[in-house]
Amino acid sequence: MARRCGRATSRFTGEIQTYPRKTATSASWLCFYLLLPFAAEAGLYTTSDQIILLTPENVESVLVNSTAATVVEFYASWCGHCIAFSDVYRDLARDIKEWKPALGLAAIDCAAEENRRVCANYSIRGYPTIKFFHAFSQADSSGASLRGFPRDVSGLRHLIINKLETHTHNWPPACPPLEPTSQAEVDRFFETNSVQHLALVFEEANSYIGREVTLDLLQFENVAVRRVLNTEKDLVTKLGVTEFPSCYLYYAGGNFTRLQVNFEARTFYSSALQRLPGVVRSGKPPPVTTEVLTNNTKEPWRPFNRSRVYMADLESALHYSLRVEVAAHTVIEGQELVSLKKYIAVLAKYFPGRTVVMNLLKSVNSWLQNQQGDEISYEAFRAMLDNSAQSQNTALPEGERWVGCQGSQPHLRRYPCGMWTLFHVLTVQAKSMESTDRSSPDCKEVLSAMRSYVRSFFGCRECAEHFENMATEVVTEVSTLQSAVIWLWSRHNRVNNRLAGALSEDPNFPKIQWPSPEMCAACHTVETNGDHKWIKKQVLSFLLSYFSSDRILTDYLEDESQVLEKQREKHDSRQKALEAQKTIERKVREASDSMMHPLASQSTVQEEDEGEEPEDETVADEEEEAGEEAAAADEIGGKTSEPTPWGKPEMELVQGPWRPHRKPSIVGMRMREVQEDIVDLDSFVNQHYKAKALQVAASSRVKQRTLQRKEEQEPGPVFGLGMELDTGLGMVGLQPMETNFEQDVGQRRKRLQKRELNGQAFGDELNHRGRWVSVLTIGFSKVDISLCVILYVLSSMCLLAMYLFFKTRFRLRRGKAILP
């Protein structure tokens, strides 16, 4: 004992400053093991139980040469005593969570085949078996068995403290001294330590409170805890201590004050010391002051009352839930659709929102319940959220506006806090409606909907798995509406205990067991052994009051008229955008059609009925065309037996604005049939070059009409265009469709001869060379002629190359023959 006290004195005076670094290292390893999804999760424990799950892969790294002491439970998942003890072991893990840098809890399922060799190496023959492994244990160490260990948390906690004190040589680096201190050490404390607060717990020799509080504050900086026995008369007299246990804060210079708590017990001491000014968790940034938050340019800080719930948080949670998380699912089907229907139904029934929000939730719920299919698209669901039908007085505000759930940093609190608040409000609202609702609401309705939503949509999948593990207890633990309220509160505190000290913890809002004694003193008490105890009747009363719809504050909310106006503006802008998009798509489609069929639209005017006229014709053009038609009629040899429809408009044109309907040039015409014994060059040209000919005709705006009815008409001359245009237009490839027309070879040859004469007469205007060129290029484009020229040149060059090659080769052979 003397040696241990000597070591305690040296640790007390000189080594305390090294604890934060060693504490952080040990905590990192232990957190690493806790977060790994080991195969042992198939046993009685999971990673959310804050218990290290041992496997053959990690057992040596946890137990051999570790800087922390470790308590291990060897169990079999089929063992009835192990199953009964598992709840106590879980509670113990949550109770001593803050001791992790110095002590860790682990478990291994010996019933699993892969773990049997590990259990045999540690000589495990019965279940459950608990062993204590000292810090820096060697590889051949099998641990110290805790025979006859107690089956309650308090007894196990005291037993573990006794085992910690058995360290003699290799004391865990992160563990502070647990031995009683003296006045001499207290007087020198601030000379060798830079902490802000020194807490002295005065107690009797058989008390564990001082050592438990010392370990509870192990992960916090700027505070140190020491145990003082009632036999230390100098300190007792100096501070005037009369009650044991009691806690005093001692400062440099000899100043001291008593720590004010509701009960002189471990939990109340630890909670009060953790909230002292300047006390922060190791490795966490200090809390940000309100002045800094207020002057932050990124987002304005909204002062709020921590003892009230804000509707802005609830509406922000709804917005993020329905417009962000659910939006990650493009198609909602199967179990996800069932979960969404249950979630919306609970919101429409129990959410204590404003009129516009409640109208929207009821509208969405009615729409969802009427969906008979197995799936819906999120676009359709979003249309309901955005009130695309523009129902009156119906809207869900967009955007997030956190108040009670705002964090000191943009990534802290916010949506998770908002969802927990929403869950609590819904369970309390269901309990409040129990007396007014004759149908007696289902006690598990809200919890079942929350469980389904978290499992299907909650973005943090690891959080969803932890919640699912807890939600399996709903079936056995929830039987009334008030038990549903208590169950959700207790599981929220369990999550707070697990996340305390995590990176997601806001230093301005530490994870504590809520409500704190300052917020609800009547909710706390102590048992006969000094352990903390919740008075659940008082807790229920507090929850029903805290989350009551009557106490929800509406500060920082947008006015309902502003929400509706923004919704209308968004709807109008969306409609305009849709119309603009449709217009663009129509124009693109029309442009695409015109590009794919560029000549069809140009020839439409010539292929319309008699009663249709072109829009871009002028009266002067019509007069000119009428004159051309009359000249053509005279040239073909006189009037026809029946008047043409073009004649009357030609006479009445000067009497009024009536515009004539022109008959298209190819109406009443059909292509010639090619006979085997006659090669009709005009028909060939019309068939293969009609598109180009029509394009030339459209660009030149020359309308050639073959006015034929019952008598055969010879092609008329085309003035000023040349023979190429006449043949290119395909006029010679058309023949009249007459009722008494005889398609004999003699008549065809006769018509061909007439056309040749017409072409010859027209070609007199050209010189001799141009006439031959025109004849040679009939039916051929410039590209065709260019290709022919190129091929001719290439073939000539190839012939020349072959000639030179054979000539050279012949000379070489003659030279070889002359040589002797």
C-alpha positions in Angstrom: 0.0 0.0 0.0 2.9 2.3 0.7 4.3 1.8 -2.7 0.9 2.4 -4.3 0.5 5.6 -2.3 3.9 6.7 -3.3 3.0 6.2 -6.9 -0.3 8.0 -6.3 1.6 11.0 -4.9 4.0 11.1 -7.9 1.1 10.8 -10.3 -0.8 13.5 -8.4 2.0 16.0 -8.6 3.7 15.4 -11.9 1.9 13.2 -14.3 -1.6 14.6 -14.6 -0.6 16.9 -17.5 0.1 13.9 -19.7 -3.3 12.4 -19.3 -5.1 14.1 -22.2 -2.7 12.8 -24.8 -2.8 9.2 -23.4 -6.5 9.5 -22.9 -7.1 10.5 -26.5 -4.9 7.6 -27.8 -6.7 5.0 -25.7 -10.1 6.4 -26.5 -9.3 6.3 -30.2 -8.5 2.6 -30.1 -11.5 1.7 -28.0 -13.9 3.7 -30.2 -12.3 1.9 -33.2 -13.2 -1.4 -31.8 -16.7 -0.3 -30.8 -17.5 0.9 -34.3 -16.3 -2.1 -36.2 -19.2 -4.4 -37.4 -17.7 -7.6 -36.1 -19.2 -11.0 -36.7 -20.0 -11.3 -33.1 -23.0 -9.1 -33.6 -24.9 -12.3 -34.2 -24.6 -13.0 -30.4 -26.3 -11.2 -27.5 -24.6 -7.9 -28.0 -24.3 -5.4 -30.9 -21.9 -2.5 -31.5 -24.6 0.0 -30.2 -24.3 -1.6 -26.8 -20.9 0.1 -26.3 -19.2 -3.3 -25.8 -16.1 -4.4 -27.6 -17.1 -7.6 -29.6 -14.1 -9.9 -29.6 -13.2 -12.1 -32.5 -10.1 -14.2 -33.3 -8.8 -11.3 -35.4 -8.9 -8.6 -32.7 -8.6 -10.4 -29.4 -4.8 -10.0 -29.1 -4.9 -6.2 -29.9 -7.5 -5.7 -27.2 -6.2 -7.9 -24.4 -2.4 -8.2 -25.0 -0.1 -5.3 -24.0 -3.1 -2.8 -23.9 -2.8 0.5 -22.2 -6.2 0.1 -20.7 -7.6 -2.6 -18.4 -10.3 -4.8 -19.9 -13.3 -6.7 -18.4 -14.4 -9.6 -20.7 -17.6 -11.7 -20.5 -17.2 -15.1 -22.0 -20.8 -16.4 -22.8 -22.8 -18.7 -24.9 -25.7 -17.3 -26.8 -27.8 -20.4 -26.0 -27.2 -20.1 -22.3 -30.2 -18.9 -20.3 -28.2 -17.4 -17.5 -26.1 -15.5 -20.1 -29.3 -14.1 -21.7 -30.6 -13.0 -18.3 -27.3 -11.4 -17.4 -27.0 -9.6 -20.8 -29.3 -6.7 -19.7 -27.1 -6.1 -16.6 -24.0 -6.1 -18.7 -25.4 -3.6 -21.2 -26.5 -1.3 -18.4 -23.0 -1.6 -16.9 -21.4 -0.6 -20.2 -23.6 2.5 -20.4 -23.0 3.3 -16.8 -19.2 3.3 -17.0 -18.9 4.6 -20.6 -16.8 7.6 -19.5 -14.2 5.2 -18.0 -13.1 3.9 -21.4 -9.7 5.5 -21.6 -8.7 3.5 -18.5 -11.2 0.6 -18.7 -13.1 -1.2 -21.5 -15.8 -3.8 -21.5 -15.7 -6.6 -24.0 -17.6 -9.8 -24.7 -17.2 -12.9 -26.9 -19.7 -15.6 -27.9 -18.1 -19.0 -27.2 -21.0 -20.7 -28.9 -19.9 -19.4 -32.3 -17.7 -21.9 -34.1 -15.1 -19.3 -35.1 -14.6 -18.3 -31.4 -14.3 -21.7 -29.7 -10.5 -21.9 -30.0 -10.2 -18.4 -28.4 -12.4 -19.5 -25.4 -10.4 -22.7 -25.1 -7.1 -20.8 -25.0 -8.5 -18.8 -22.0 -9.7 -21.9 -20.2 -13.4 -21.1 -20.4 -15.5 -24.1 -19.1 -18.7 -22.4 -18.0 -20.9 -19.5 -18.9 -21.1 -16.7 -18.2 -17.5 -16.2 -17.1 -16.1 -12.7 -16.4 -12.3 -12.1 -16.4 -10.3 -9.0 -15.6 -7.2 -8.2 -17.8 -4.8 -5.8 -16.3 -3.2 -3.1 -18.5 -0.1 -4.3 -20.4 -1.1 -8.0 -19.9 1.3 -10.5 -21.6 0.3 -12.9 -24.3 0.3 -15.9 -21.9 -2.0 -14.1 -19.4 -5.4 -15.8 -19.1 -6.9 -12.9 -17.0 -8.2 -12.9 -13.4 -11.6 -14.6 -13.0 -14.2 -12.7 -11.1 -15.8 -15.6 -9.2 -19.2 -15.0 -7.7 -19.5 -11.6 -9.3 -22.7 -9.7 -8.4 -25.6 -9.5 -10.8 -26.3 -5.8 -10.4 -24.6 -2.7 -11.9 -23.6 -1.1 -8.6 -21.9 -4.3 -7.3 -20.1 -4.9 -10.6 -18.9 -1.3 -10.7 -17.4 -1.5 -7.2 -15.8 -4.9 -8.0 -14.1 -3.4 -11.1 -12.8 -0.4 -9.1 -11.2 -2.9 -6.6 -9.6 -4.7 -9.5 -8.3 -1.4 -11.0 -6.5 -0.7 -7.7 -4.7 -4.0 -7.8 -2.4 -2.5 -10.5 1.0 -2.1 -8.9 3.7 -1.6 -11.5 1.9 -1.0 -14.7 -0.8 1.5 -13.8 -3.1 2.4 -16.8 -1.6 5.7 -18.2 -5.0 7.3 -18.7 -6.3 6.4 -15.2 -5.9 9.2 -12.6 -5.0 8.2 -9.0 -7.8 6.7 -7.0 -6.1 6.8 -3.6 -7.1 9.3 -0.9 -5.2 12.6 -1.1 -3.8 14.8 1.7 -3.7 18.5 2.5 0.0 18.7 1.5 -0.8 17.4 -1.9 -3.8 19.7 -2.3 -1.6 22.7 -1.4 0.9 21.9 -4.1 -1.7 20.8 -6.7 -1.9 24.1 -8.7 1.9 24.3 -8.8 2.2 21.3 -11.0 -1.2 21.2 -12.8 -2.9 23.8 -15.0 -6.5 22.8 -14.5 -9.1 25.4 -13.6 -11.2 23.4 -11.1 -10.2 21.0 -8.4 -13.1 19.0 -6.9 -12.6 17.4 -3.5 -15.1 14.6 -2.6 -15.2 14.1 1.1 -16.4 10.6 2.1 -15.9 7.7 4.4 -13.3 5.0 3.8 -15.9 2.4 2.5 -17.5 4.8 0.0 -16.9 4.5 -3.7 -18.4 7.9 -4.7 -15.1 9.8 -4.9 -13.4 7.1 -7.1 -16.5 6.8 -9.3 -16.7 10.6 -9.9 -12.9 10.6 -10.6 -13.4 8.1 -13.4 -16.5 9.8 -14.6 -14.6 13.1 -15.2 -11.7 11.2 -16.8 -12.5 12.4 -20.4 -12.9 16.1 -19.4 -10.3 18.8 -19.3 -9.9 21.8 -16.9 -11.2 19.8 -13.9 -9.6 17.2 -11.6 -11.3 15.2 -8.9 -9.6 13.9 -5.7 -10.9 11.8 -2.9 -10.6 13.0 0.7 -11.4 10.7 3.6 -13.2 11.9 6.7 -10.0 11.0 8.6 -8.1 13.8 6.9 -8.7 16.2 9.8 -6.6 19.2 8.5 -8.6 19.5 5.2 -11.9 18.7 6.9 -11.3 21.4 9.5 -10.0 23.9 6.9 -13.1 23.6 4.7 -15.5 23.1 7.5 -16.9 19.8 6.1 -19.7 18.4 8.3 -21.4 16.0 5.8 -20.1 12.9 4.2 -20.3 12.6 1.3 -20.0 16.2 0.1 -18.1 17.9 -2.7 -16.1 21.2 -2.6 -14.5 23.2 -5.4 -11.0 24.3 -4.4 -9.1 27.0 -6.3 -5.5 28.4 -6.3 -4.9 30.7 -3.3 -7.0 28.6 -0.9 -10.4 29.7 -2.0 -13.2 27.1 -2.0 -16.9 26.7 -2.3 -19.4 23.8 -1.9 -20.8 22.3 -5.0 -24.6 22.7 -4.9 -26.5 19.6 -6.0 -30.0 18.1 -5.3 -28.6 14.9 -3.9 -25.2 14.1 -2.5 -24.6 11.2 -5.0 -22.3 10.2 -7.7 -24.5 11.1 -10.7 -25.3 14.6 -9.4 -21.7 15.3 -8.7 -20.6 14.2 -12.2 -23.3 16.1 -14.0 -22.7 19.3 -12.1 -18.9 19.1 -12.6 -19.2 18.5 -16.3 -21.2 21.7 -16.8 -18.7 24.0 -14.9 -17.4 27.0 -16.9 -14.4 26.0 -19.0 -14.8 22.3 -18.6 -14.8 20.6 -22.0 -14.4 17.0 -23.2 -10.9 16.1 -24.2 -10.2 16.7 -27.8 -13.3 18.8 -28.3 -13.2 22.5 -29.1 -14.4 24.8 -26.4 -18.0 26.1 -26.6 -18.5 29.1 -28.8 -19.8 32.2 -27.1 -23.1 33.7 -27.9 -21.3 36.9 -29.1 -19.3 35.0 -31.7 -22.4 33.1 -32.9 -24.4 36.3 -33.2 -21.7 38.0 -35.3 -21.3 35.0 -37.5 -21.9 36.1 -41.1 -22.7 32.6 -42.5 -26.0 32.3 -40.7 -27.6 34.5 -38.1 -27.9 33.1 -34.6 -31.4 33.0 -33.2 -31.6 33.4 -29.5 -34.1 30.9 -28.0 -35.4 29.4 -24.8 -33.9 26.0 -24.1 -36.9 24.9 -22.1 -39.4 25.3 -25.0 -40.1 23.6 -28.3 -40.3 25.7 -31.5 -42.6 25.1 -34.4 -39.9 26.3 -36.8 -37.8 23.2 -35.9 -40.8 20.9 -36.5 -41.6 22.5 -39.9 -37.9 22.4 -40.9 -37.8 18.7 -40.0 -40.8 18.1 -42.2 -39.3 20.0 -45.1 -36.0 18.1 -44.9 -37.7 14.8 -44.4 -40.2 15.0 -47.2 -38.3 17.1 -49.7 -34.8 15.9 -49.2 -34.7 12.4 -47.7 -37.7 11.0 -49.5 -36.5 12.7 -52.7 -33.5 10.4 -52.8 -35.9 7.7 -53.9 -37.0 8.4 -57.5 -39.5 5.6 -57.4 -41.2 4.7 -54.1 -42.4 1.1 -54.1 -43.0 -1.9 -51.9 -42.1 -1.5 -48.2 -41.0 2.0 -48.8 -44.4 3.0 -50.0 -46.0 1.4 -47.0 -43.6 3.2 -44.7 -44.4 6.6 -46.4 -48.1 6.0 -46.1 -47.9 5.2 -42.4 -45.6 8.2 -41.8 -47.9 10.7 -43.6 -51.0 9.2 -41.9 -49.5 9.8 -38.5 -48.4 13.3 -39.4 -51.9 14.2 -40.7 -53.4 12.8 -37.5 -51.2 14.0 -34.7 -49.0 16.8 -36.0 -50.0 20.0 -34.1 -49.2 22.3 -37.0 -50.6 25.5 -38.5 -53.7 25.5 -40.6 -51.9 25.7 -44.0 -49.5 22.8 -43.0 -52.3 20.6 -41.7 -54.4 21.1 -44.8 -51.4 20.0 -46.9 -50.7 17.0 -44.8 -54.3 15.9 -45.0 -54.3 16.4 -48.8 -51.2 14.4 -49.3 -52.4 11.7 -46.9 -55.7 11.4 -48.8 -53.9 11.2 -52.1 -51.5 8.5 -50.9 -54.2 6.4 -49.4 -56.1 6.4 -52.7 -53.0 5.1 -54.6 -53.9 1.5 -55.6 -50.6 0.7 -57.4 -47.5 -0.9 -55.9 -45.4 2.2 -56.6 -45.5 5.9 -57.1 -42.9 8.4 -58.5 -41.5 11.0 -56.3 -42.3 13.6 -59.0 -46.0 12.9 -58.4 -45.5 13.0 -54.6 -43.6 16.3 -54.9 -46.4 17.8 -57.0 -48.7 17.1 -54.0 -46.2 18.6 -51.6 -45.9 21.7 -53.7 -49.7 22.0 -54.0 -49.6 22.0 -57.8 -53.4 21.9 -57.8 -53.3 25.3 -56.0 -55.8 24.3 -53.3 -56.7 27.3 -51.1 -54.9 27.8 -47.8 -52.6 24.8 -48.3 -48.9 24.8 -48.2 -45.7 23.4 -46.5 -43.0 26.1 -46.0 -39.8 25.4 -47.9 -36.3 25.7 -46.5 -34.9 25.1 -43.0 -35.1 27.6 -40.2 -33.6 25.9 -37.0 -34.1 27.6 -33.7 -34.1 25.3 -30.7 -32.2 22.7 -32.8 -29.6 25.1 -34.2 -26.0 24.2 -33.6 -22.8 26.1 -33.0 -21.6 24.8 -36.4 -23.7 24.1 -39.6 -23.0 20.4 -39.4 -24.1 19.9 -35.7 -27.5 19.1 -34.4 -30.3 20.5 -36.7 -32.1 17.7 -38.6 -31.4 14.8 -36.1 -32.5 17.1 -33.3 -35.6 18.1 -35.2 -36.6 14.5 -35.9 -36.2 13.5 -32.2 -38.3 16.5 -31.3 -40.9 15.6 -33.9 -41.1 12.0 -32.6 -41.6 13.2 -29.0 -44.3 15.7 -30.0 -46.2 13.0 -31.9 -46.1 10.5 -29.1 -47.2 13.2 -26.6 -50.0 14.4 -28.9 -51.3 10.9 -29.3 -51.4 10.5 -25.5 -53.2 13.9 -25.2 -55.8 12.8 -27.7 -56.5 9.6 -25.8 -59.3 11.2 -23.7 -60.9 13.1 -26.6 -60.7 10.3 -29.2 -63.4 7.7 -28.8 -61.6 5.2 -31.0 -58.7 5.0 -28.5 -55.5 5.5 -30.6 -53.2 2.5 -31.1 -50.4 2.8 -28.5 -47.8 1.6 -31.0 -49.1 3.6 -34.0 -46.6 6.5 -33.8 -43.6 4.3 -32.8 -44.3 1.9 -35.7 -44.5 4.7 -38.2 -41.3 6.2 -36.9 -39.5 2.9 -37.0 -40.7 2.3 -40.6 -39.7 5.7 -41.8 -36.2 5.5 -40.2 -35.6 2.0 -41.7 -36.7 3.1 -45.2 -35.7 6.7 -45.6 -33.4 8.0 -42.8 -30.1 9.1 -44.5 -27.7 7.9 -41.8 -27.8 4.2 -42.3 -25.8 3.3 -39.2 -28.1 5.4 -37.1 -31.1 3.6 -38.7 -29.6 0.2 -37.7 -29.1 1.4 -34.1 -32.7 2.6 -34.0 -33.9 -0.6 -35.4 -32.1 -2.6 -32.8 -33.8 -0.6 -30.1 -37.2 -0.6 -31.8 -37.4 -4.4 -31.5 -38.2 -3.9 -27.8 -41.3 -2.0 -28.6 -43.4 -5.1 -28.9 -42.7 -6.2 -25.4 -42.2 -2.9 -23.5 -45.0 -0.7 -25.0 -48.6 -1.6 -24.1 -50.1 1.9 -23.4 -49.8 5.4 -24.8 -47.9 6.6 -21.8 -45.5 3.7 -22.0 -44.8 4.7 -25.6 -43.9 8.3 -24.4 -41.6 6.8 -21.7 -40.0 4.3 -24.1 -39.0 6.9 -26.6 -37.6 9.2 -23.9 -35.5 6.4 -22.4 -34.2 5.4 -25.8 -33.3 9.0 -26.6 -31.2 9.1 -23.4 -29.6 5.8 -24.4 -28.6 7.3 -27.7 -27.3 10.4 -25.9 -25.1 8.2 -23.7 -23.7 6.4 -26.7 -22.9 9.6 -28.7 -21.5 11.5 -25.8 -18.0 12.5 -26.8 -18.5 11.6 -30.5 -17.5 14.0 -33.2 -21.1 14.8 -33.8 -21.5 16.2 -30.3 -22.0 20.0 -30.2 -19.7 21.5 -27.4 -22.5 24.1 -26.7 -25.0 21.3 -26.3 -23.4 18.2 -24.8 -25.1 14.9 -24.8 -26.5 14.5 -21.3 -29.2 12.4 -19.6 -32.2 14.6 -20.2 -33.9 16.3 -18.4 -31.1 17.6 -16.2 -31.7 18.1 -12.5 -31.8 21.8 -13.1 -34.6 21.4 -15.6 -36.6 18.8 -13.6 -35.5 18.3 -10.1 -38.5 16.1 -9.3 -37.5 13.7 -12.0 -34.4 12.6 -10.1 -33.7 10.7 -6.9 -31.3 8.1 -5.5 -31.6 4.5 -4.4 -30.5 3.1 -1.1 -27.1 2.3 -2.5 -26.6 5.9 -3.7 -27.2 5.2 -7.4 -29.3 7.6 -9.5 -32.9 6.7 -10.1 -35.5 8.3 -12.4 -39.0 8.9 -11.1 -40.9 7.9 -14.2 -44.2 9.4 -13.0 -42.6 12.8 -12.8 -40.7 12.3 -16.0 -44.0 11.5 -17.8 -45.6 14.6 -16.4 -42.6 16.7 -17.5 -42.7 15.2 -21.0 -46.5 15.8 -21.4 -46.0 19.4 -20.5 -42.7 20.1 -22.4 -43.9 18.7 -25.7 -47.5 19.9 -25.4 -49.0 21.6 -28.4 -50.0 24.5 -26.2 -46.4 25.3 -25.3 -44.9 25.2 -28.8 -43.5 28.6 -29.7 -44.1 30.1 -33.1 -41.2 32.5 -33.1 -39.2 33.0 -36.3 -41.9 31.6 -38.5 -42.9 33.1 -41.8 -46.5 34.4 -41.9 -49.0 32.1 -43.6 -49.8 34.7 -46.2 -46.1 34.9 -47.1 -45.9 31.1 -47.4 -48.9 31.0 -49.7 -47.6 33.9 -51.8 -44.2 32.2 -52.3 -46.0 29.0 -53.3 -48.1 30.9 -55.9 -45.0 32.6 -57.3 -43.2 29.3 -57.5 -46.2 27.7 -59.2 -46.5 30.6 -61.8 -42.8 30.5 -62.6 -42.9 26.7 -63.0 -45.9 27.1 -65.4 -44.1 29.7 -67.4 -41.0 27.5 -67.5 -43.1 24.5 -68.7 -44.7 26.6 -71.5 -41.3 27.9 -72.6 -40.0 24.4 -72.6 -42.9 23.2 -74.7 -42.4 26.1 -77.1 -38.7 25.3 -77.5 -39.5 21.6 -78.0 -42.1 22.4 -80.7 -39.6 24.7 -82.5 -36.9 22.1 -82.3 -39.3 19.4 -83.6 -40.4 21.6 -86.5 -36.8 22.5 -87.4 -35.9 18.8 -87.2 -38.8 17.9 -89.5 -37.9 20.6 -92.0 -34.3 19.4 -92.0 -35.3 15.8 -92.5 -37.8 16.7 -95.3 -36.5 20.0 -96.7 -38.2 19.7 -100.2 -41.5 18.3 -99.0 -42.5 21.7 -97.6 -41.3 23.5 -100.8 -43.3 21.3 -103.1 -46.4 21.4 -101.0 -47.7 24.5 -102.8 -47.5 22.7 -106.2 -49.2 19.5 -104.9 -52.2 21.2 -103.1 -55.8 21.1 -104.2 -57.3 23.7 -106.6 -58.8 25.7 -103.9 -55.5 26.4 -102.0 -53.1 29.2 -102.9 -49.6 30.2 -101.9 -49.3 32.9 -99.2 -46.3 34.7 -100.6 -47.7 35.3 -104.2 -48.3 38.9 -105.3 -50.8 40.1 -107.7 -48.1 41.1 -110.2 -46.7 37.5 -110.1 -50.2 36.2 -110.7 -50.7 38.5 -113.7 -47.3 37.5 -115.1 -48.1 33.8 -114.6 -51.5 34.2 -116.2 -49.8 35.7 -119.2 -47.4 32.9 -119.5 -50.2 30.4 -119.2 -52.1 32.2 -122.0 -49.0 32.1 -124.2 -48.5 28.5 -123.5 -52.1 27.8 -124.4 -51.7 29.6 -127.8 -48.5 27.7 -128.5 -50.0 24.3 -128.1 -52.6 25.0 -130.7 -55.7 26.7 -129.5 -58.4 26.5 -126.8 -59.5 23.3 -125.1 -63.0 21.9 -125.4 -63.8 23.1 -121.8 -62.7 26.3 -120.1 -59.8 26.0 -117.7 -60.3 27.2 -114.1 -57.4 29.6 -114.6 -59.2 31.6 -117.3 -61.8 33.3 -115.2 -59.5 34.7 -112.5 -57.3 36.0 -115.3 -60.2 38.1 -116.6 -61.5 39.3 -113.2 -58.1 40.2 -111.7 -58.4 43.9 -112.6 -61.9 44.2 -111.3 -61.3 43.3 -107.6 -59.0 41.9 -105.1 -60.1 38.3 -105.6 -57.0 36.2 -105.9 -57.1 33.2 -108.2 -56.5 29.6 -107.1 -53.7 28.2 -109.2 -53.7 24.6 -110.1 -50.4 22.9 -109.2 -48.2 22.0 -112.1 -48.3 18.3 -111.6 -52.0 17.8 -110.7 -53.6 15.3 -113.1 -50.2 14.0 -114.2 -48.5 10.7 -113.6 -45.1 9.3 -114.3 -44.5 7.4 -117.5 -44.0 3.7 -117.4 -40.8 2.5 -118.8 -41.1 0.1 -121.7 -38.5 -2.6 -122.3 -37.9 -1.5 -125.9 -37.7 2.2 -125.3 -35.3 4.0 -123.0 -37.2 7.1 -121.8 -34.4 9.5 -120.8 -36.9 12.1 -119.5 -38.5 9.5 -117.2 -35.1 8.4 -115.9 -34.1 12.0 -115.2 -37.5 12.7 -113.5 -37.1 9.7 -111.2 -33.5 10.2 -110.1 -33.1 14.0 -110.1 -36.6 15.2 -109.3 -35.5 16.6 -105.8 -32.7 18.7 -107.3 -35.0 19.9 -110.0 -37.7 21.0 -107.6 -35.1 22.8 -105.5 -33.9 24.7 -108.6 -37.5 25.5 -109.5 -38.3 26.8 -106.0 -35.2 29.0 -105.9 -35.9 30.5 -109.3 -39.6 31.0 -108.6 -40.5 29.9 -112.1 -43.8 28.1 -112.3 -44.2 25.9 -115.4 -47.6 24.5 -115.9 -48.6 21.9 -118.3 -52.2 22.8 -119.0 -53.7 19.6 -120.3 -57.1 18.1 -120.1 -58.4 15.9 -123.0 -56.0 16.8 -125.8 -52.3 16.0 -125.9 -50.2 19.1 -125.1 -46.7 19.5 -126.3 -44.2 20.9 -123.9 -43.8 24.6 -124.2 -40.5 26.4 -124.3 -39.0 27.8 -121.2 -37.8 31.3 -121.6 -34.3 32.3 -120.4 -33.5 29.0 -118.5 -31.9 26.8 -121.0 -32.3 23.2 -121.9 -30.8 22.0 -118.6 -33.6 23.5 -116.5 -36.2 22.2 -118.9 -35.1 18.7 -118.6 -34.1 19.0 -114.9 -37.6 20.1 -114.0 -38.9 16.8 -115.2 -41.6 18.3 -117.4 -40.8 15.9 -120.2 -41.2 13.0 -117.9 -44.9 13.7 -117.3 -47.8 12.9 -119.6 -51.4 13.8 -119.4 -53.9 11.4 -117.8 -56.7 11.2 -120.3 -59.6 8.8 -120.4 -59.0 7.8 -124.0 -55.2 7.8 -123.9 -53.5 4.9 -125.7 -50.1 4.0 -124.4 -48.5 2.7 -127.6 -45.0 2.9 -128.7 -45.6 4.9 -131.8 -47.2 7.9 -130.0 -44.4 7.9 -127.4 -41.8 8.1 -130.1 -43.8 10.9 -131.8 -43.9 12.9 -128.6 -40.1 12.4 -128.1 -39.5 13.7 -131.5 -41.6 16.7 -130.9 -39.7 17.4 -127.7 -36.4 17.1 -129.4 -37.6 19.6 -132.0 -38.7 22.0 -129.3 -35.3 21.6 -127.5 -33.5 22.1 -130.8 -35.5 25.3 -131.5 -34.8 26.6 -128.1 -31.2 25.7 -128.3 -30.7 27.9 -131.3 -30.1 30.8 -128.9 -27.0 29.0 -127.6 -23.7 28.8 -129.4 -22.5 25.5 -130.8 -20.2 24.7 -128.0 -22.7 25.5 -125.2 -25.3 23.4 -127.0 -23.1 20.3 -127.0 -22.1 20.8 -123.4 -25.7 21.1 -122.4 -26.5 17.9 -124.2 -23.6 16.0 -122.7 -24.5 17.1 -119.1 -28.2 16.3 -119.2 -29.1 14.5 -116.0 -25.6 14.9 -114.4 -24.6 17.2 -111.6 -21.3 19.1 -111.3 -20.1 16.6 -108.7 -20.8 13.7 -111.1 -18.8 15.5 -113.9 -16.0 16.2 -111.5 -15.7 12.6 -110.4 -15.6 11.5 -114.0 -12.8 13.9 -114.8 -10.8 12.8 -111.7 -11.3 9.2 -112.6 -10.2 9.8 -116.1 -7.0 11.6 -115.0 -6.2 8.8 -112.5 -6.7 6.1 -115.1 -4.5 8.0 -117.5 -1.8 8.3 -114.9 -2.0 4.5 -114.1 -1.7 3.6 -117.8 1.3 5.9 -118.1 2.9 4.4 -115.0 2.4 0.9 -116.3 3.9 1.9 -119.7 7.0 3.3 -118.0 7.3 0.3 -115.8 7.2 -2.3 -118.6 9.4 -0.1 -120.8 12.1 0.1 -118.1 11.9 -3.6 -117.4 12.2 -4.5 -121.1 15.4 -2.4 -121.4 16.9 -4.1 -118.3 16.3 -7.5 -119.8 17.8 -6.5 -123.1 20.9 -5.3 -121.2 21.3 -8.6 -119.5 21.0 -10.5 -122.8 23.8 -8.4 -124.4 26.3 -8.9 -121.5 28.6 -12.0 -122.1 
